[in-house]
């Protein structure tokens, strides 16, 4: 008897004529984009990501668009798992709990964003959370042929990883069975992640005495991010994201800037505000980056992780918070930083007077009151190009990614339109050619530069020219 085995590789079509020009262009676009993801695939492999999503995203309904959104999310999670990313998923359950409460005609208040969980409400919460957990485990176990999850062989682990304590009485409100995270069983979760499991955490926790508490998913995700020493926390919300006063997406923030928005008179959507508070707290406790993403956009999770600019808002606790526009008070620190490079012939000498005049073109990186990095940008709006100049990093901070962070910060400024419509960056370098090429700059000719800049070219220095297109996904920086 012969046993047949199914191939895990999807079969190819055996019919069809020669490819059209449109198909060839589409193929080239795919290859270019796929190659562009390589730096991010390498950077994310082996990292620990906490992905949290609301109960609305896993709500049962008759809406085909909703079904497709959940289907896409599960497939994207499976893809991240296949790329070697260690995943901890945290789901919400608020609408499901609300639905069960209504079915049994049980009243339950939400005060300061937290539900007052009575005995009856706790029963509804346990039932709702249990159903969601089972549904998610089932969907993550799907492996139908010719589907994105074919052959994924995903293993999901859930359990009593969250130890909780009662929230108690606050501002005169007894929250009863509502609790807060006391501890995450990080050791057990780490063992499962090491074995290739996806760990699923629900918004409930147990106490050492066996009590069960209803928790907020934001609290669970934030605590997991901190106690697991995660690399990222990605929050998928059912709102457009964090927008500025002109309804434009805010792409990056420091914890201080995020807190200033919360403290301002602006009224943020509830879900956005809750997740922004979580991001601030997690980053201040050591999480490098927290992302808030519009979960209603298909593929938003992948776009945030595998493109340079992403599609969400990033709260970052790393050197971003030390990068700012230079002021006249910084001239002395800039001179101290660039003078040795000018003496070595690496940078073109600039006088104090010229620096003071052009200080508006400079960006500095500051650490503990000391300028440790500087870069300048000179835009040519007519040619839609901008020159990157005077890039210098303090010797004690070299080879630590500071230069990459400065370039990424400049790129984001240019993409946001702060310097007008700029499509390409260029740099002239005598000794850092390889480094700039590693950041996505390609060799170019003097004739490729704006006419005015060509006229200023110093033939004695013989600087090499490099150009980078701003929307190149191979650009430096990671989301």
N, C-alpha and C positions, 0 to 999 in steps of 0.2 A: 504494500500500500504506500502510495506517495503522499507526503504531507506538503501542502503549499503554504508558504508564508507570505504575508502581505508586505509589500515594500513600504517603507516609511517615507520614501521620496515621492512627492506628487507626480503623477504621470504627465507627460507633455503631449500637446496636441500633435496628431500625425498628419493633419491636413492643413492646407492654406497655401496661398501663393506667395510671391516675393513680398517683402515688407515695403510699405509705402514710405514716402519722405516723412510723413507725419509720424509713422511708427518708429522710424529711425531717430527722429528728433526726440520722441518720447523716451526711447531707449537710452539715448545720450544723457538726457536729463536725469533719468533714473540712476545711471551709473555715476554721474557727477554727484548727485545727492547722497548716494550710498557711500561713495568714497569719503564724502565730507563728514559722515558720521563716525568714521574710524577713530579719530582722536577721542571722541566721547565714549565710544564703546570700550576703548582701552582704559580710559580714566575711570569709568564707573565699575568695571569688573572687580568683584570682590568687595565692593563697598556696601554699607548697610543703609538702606533707605526705608523710612517710615512713610507709608502712603495711607492717608486718611480720607474718607469720603462719607458724605452725609447719608442719612437714611433715605432721603429722596432718591438717591441714585440707585438704590436697590429696592425701591417700592414696587409692589406688584400693581399692574394696571393693564388696561386694554390698548394703551397708546403704542403704536408700532414704533414711533420715534424713540420713545422711552426704552422699549425692548432693544432697539438697535444700539442705543447709547450704552446700556449695560453690557451688551454683547461685545461692543468695541473695547470697553474698559477691561473686561475679563481677558480678551485677546492681547491687549497691550501689556497687562500684568504678566501673562504667560510669556510674552516676548522678552520682557525685562528679566524674568527668571531664567530663560534660556541663554541670556547673555552673561550669566554669572553674577547677577546682582542679588544681594541678600535682602529679601523683602519681608517686612512686617506690615501687615494690613490692619487698619483700625477702622471699623465701620460705625456709623451712627444708627440710631433707631428711633429718633423722636417722632416722625410721622406714623410709624408702625405702632408705637405705644399709644399715640393719640387716637389712632383708629380703634384699638382694642378698648380704650377707655370709653369711647363713644358707643361702641357696641354694647357695653355693659352699663351704660349710663352712669359712669363714675366721674366725679368732678376732680380735677387736679390742676392746681395753680402752677404757673411758671413765674418765678420771682427772681429778678436779677439774672435772667438767662438760665436758671436752674429749676428743675421740676421739684415740687414738694411731693415726695413719694410716700404715700400712705400704704397701709398693708395691702389694700385692694390694687392700688397703682403698681406696687411691686410685683404682684402676680401678673399683671398685664405686661410689665417690662420684661420679666423673665420669659414669658411666652413669646413676645415679639423678638427678643434677642435670640432665643433658641431657634426660631424659624429662620431668621436671617442667616445665622451661622450655618445651619444645615444647607440652606439654599446656596450660599456662597461656596461651601465645600463641594457641593454637587456641580456647580457651574465650572469651578476650577479643575474638576476631574474629567471634564468632557474631553474626548479625543477622537471625534468623528473624522473619518477620512476626508480629504479635500477641504478641510477647515483649517484656519490658522493655528489651532491647537492640536492638530494631528501629530501624534508621536511625542507630545510635550511631556507626558508622564510626570505631571506635577503632583508633589506630595504636600498636603496641607496639614498643619498641626494647630490645634486649638486646645485650650484647657484653662486650669486655674493659675494663670501666670500673674494675675493682678491681685495684690493684697490691698484692701481698702480700709478706711476708717470712716466713722460717721461725720458728716459735715456739722451736725449739731445745731445749736440755736445761734443764729446770726442776725443782728439788728432786729431782734424780737421775733424772728421767723424760725420755727422749728421745722427743719427740712426732713425729719423723720428718717426714712430709709434711703435718702440721698447721701452719697458719700464722696470722698476724694481719694485719689491714689496715695497709698502709703509707700508701696514698694512694688517694683516690677522684678519678677524672677529672671534677672538678666542671664544668670549662669545657664539655666535650663533653655532659654531662648537661643543663646549663643550656640549651644550644643546642637540644637535642631537646625539652625542656619548653617552651621558647619557641615551638616549632613545633607544639605540641599533642600530642606523643607522651606515652604512659605509658612510663616507663622501668622495666624489670624487672631486678633485681639478684639473682644467685644466690650461695650461700655457697661460692664458689670464687674464687681470685685467682691472678694470674700475676705472676712476678718479671721484672725486666729481662733475666734470663738465660734466660727461657722456661720456667722451672719452674712447675708448678701446685701450689697448696696448697689443702687442705680447710680451710674457715673456719667459724666459728660465725655463724649468721644474725644473732644479737644484735650481734656485733662489726661486721658489715657495715652493719646498720641504724643503729647508733650513730655510726659513722664518717661515713656518708652524711648523717645529720642535722646533724652538726657542720660538715663541710666544705662542704655545700651551703647552710649558714646557713638551715636549714629552720624553718618556723613551728611544726610539730608532728611528733611521732613517735607513732604509734598501734600498739600491740602487741596483736594478737589471740592469746589463749592458750586452751588447752584445759582450763582450770581456772576455778573460780568467781571468781577475782580475789583481791585483797588484803583479807583479813578481819581484824577485830579479835578480841579474846579472847572476845567474845560472839557470834562468827560473823556480825557485821554488816559490810557493805561499808564500807571506808574510802574516802571520796570524794575527799579531797584531802590532799596532804602537801607539805612542803618537802623539799628534798634531805637536810637534816639530820635531819628526823623519819623519813624513809625509812631512812636509814643507821642510826638508833637501833634501828629494828625489826630490821634485818639483824643488828645486833650483840647483840641481846637473846637470851634463851634460847629464844625461840619458834622452832619448826621450820617453815619455810615450804615449800610444794610446790616442787619443783625448777624448773619452768618459771616460776613466779611470782617466785622468788628471782632467776633469771637476768635476767629482764626488768626487775625492780626495780633491779638493779645497773646495767643499761644506762641506765635512766631517770635515775638519780642522776648518772652520769658525763656524759650528754648535757646535762642541765640545768646542771651546774657548768661546762660548756664553752660555754654560751651559748644552748642550745635553750630557748625560752620555756616550752614545756609538753610533757610526755610523758604518754601515756595508756596504761593497762593495762586491757584489756577482755576480758570473757568471750566468746570467739569462738563458743562453742556456742549462744549466744542469737541467734536470727535477728533481723537488723536492728540489732544492738548498735552497729555502727559508725555508722549513721545517728543512732541515739538519742544516742550520745555527742557527736556533732558538732552536732546541730540541736535539742537541748533544753537548757534551762538547767542542769538537775542532772545530765544524763547518766546512764550506767549503769555506769561504770567508775571506776577510781582515777586521779586526775590528780596528777602530780608537777610542781610549778610553780616556776620560778626567778624569777618576776617579784615584784611587791610583796606577793604572798601571804606570803612568808617574813618580811615586816616587820610583819604584822598579828598582834596578840596581845591577850589581856585586859589591861585597865589595872590597875595596882597603885597603892597609896597613894603610892609614890615618883613616880608620873607626874602627880600633881595640879598641881604647879608648871608643868610643860610644857603641860598641858591649859589651865590658866588663861591662860598666855601666848598660846595659840592662839585661844581663844574670846573673850578680853577685847575685842579691837578690834571683833568682830562684835556683842558686847553693847552697846558704846558706839554703834554705828551703828543699833541697834534691830533688827538681823537676828535675833539670838538673845535668848532670855529670860535675864536676868542670874541667875547662880547663885553663891552665896557659896562660899568655900573649905570652910567647914564642911559645907555640903550636898554638895559634890563628894566630900569624904572619906567621908561617910555612904553615898553612892550609887555609890561607885567600882566596885562589882561589876556595875553596869549598863553600864559604859563599855568600849569597844574602841578601841585606838590603833594607828596606823600609825607605825612608827619607821624612821628612816633615819640611819645613822651616829650613833646615840645621841641624835638629836633627834626629838621628836614632830612629825610632819608632817601627821597626820590624826587625827580623833577622831569617834566617833559613839556614841550611847547608845541602849539599847533598854529599854522599859518594858512588860512583858507584862501583859495582863489575861487570866488563865487561864480565868475563868468565861465571858468573851465570846469567847474564842479569838482575841483580837486583841492586837497589840503596837504601841506607838508608837515611831517613830524620831525621835530628838531630838538636838540639839547637834552636828549634822554640820558639821564645819569642816575645811578643808584649808589648809595653809600657803601663802601667796601665791606662793612660788617653785615650788610643785608643782601649782598649779591648771591645769586644762585638759590634764592628763596622765593622766586616767582613774583618779585616786586615789579620788575619791568613789564612782565606780562599783564599784571593787574592795571598798571598805568595805561598801557595800550588799550586794554579792554574798556577801561573807563572812558578814554577818549573816543573810542569807537561808538560807545553808547550815546555819548553827548552828540556826536555827529549824526547818528541815526535818528536822534530825537529832533533834529532840526535846529539845535541851538546856534550852529554856525552857518545856517543856510542849507541849501540842498547840495550835499557833498556825496559824490559817488565813488571816488577813489582817493586813497591815501598814498603819498610817496615819501621816500626817505633817501637821503644821500649819506653813504657810509664808507669809511675807509678800512675799519677793522672789525666791524660787527656784522659782516655780510651774512655769515652762516646763521647767526642768531635771528636776524630779521627774516630770513627765509623760513626758519622754523616757525615763525609767527604768521606765515601765510603771505609774505611779500615775495613777489616774483621779479627776477632780473628784467630790467627795461633799458631803454636808450634815453639819452639826453633829449632827443627830439620828442619823446613822449611827455615831457614836462611842459607846463605852461610857458608861454613865450617869455614872460617877465622873469621867470625863474631860470630859464636857459641863459638869459643875458647876464645873470649874476653868478653863473657857474665858475668856480675857481679851477682852472686847468692845472695849476701846480699841485693841488691836493689830489687830483685824479680820483675823486669820490665815485663809487659805483652807485647806480640808480636802481631802486627797487620800488615796485608799485603793488598795492593790494586793493582789490575791489571790495567795497564795504559790505556787500551782502554775501561774501564768500564764507561758507560755513566752516572752512578750514581755519578761520581766524582764531587768534589766541583767545583763551578764556573758556570757562566751562559754566554751564548752568547747573 
